[in-house]
Amino acid sequence: GVELELKLYVAGYTDTVGSHEANRTLSNNRARAIAQWFVKHGIKLDVFYQGFGEEVLAKRTPDETDEPRNRRAVYVLATQTPGKSGLFPRTNWAPAK
């Protein structure tokens, strides 16, 4: 059979409270913390992460709206890097260490 090499991609997101830059940093830190948790707990896959801030809202809201559904992380198991899409507007995934 064919052996596939799965990788885990963790994407972080925020609500619209705060500046765009602060939310990008917050979401990146959220994604990195989750990715590092998997590595620390022995996952046998390469793990990558990226934060998208408030760029991809699960629930559309005006700016400065506290919306728990937008503060989230998405996990993707894939054999190749996820392409640019509505859920992942950029493709510069960082490796978790």
Summary of the structure (lengths in Angstrom):
residues: 97
radius of gyration: 14.1
end to end distance: 30.7
largest distance: 51.8
contacts: 280
relative contact order: 0.31
helix: 25%
strand: 23%
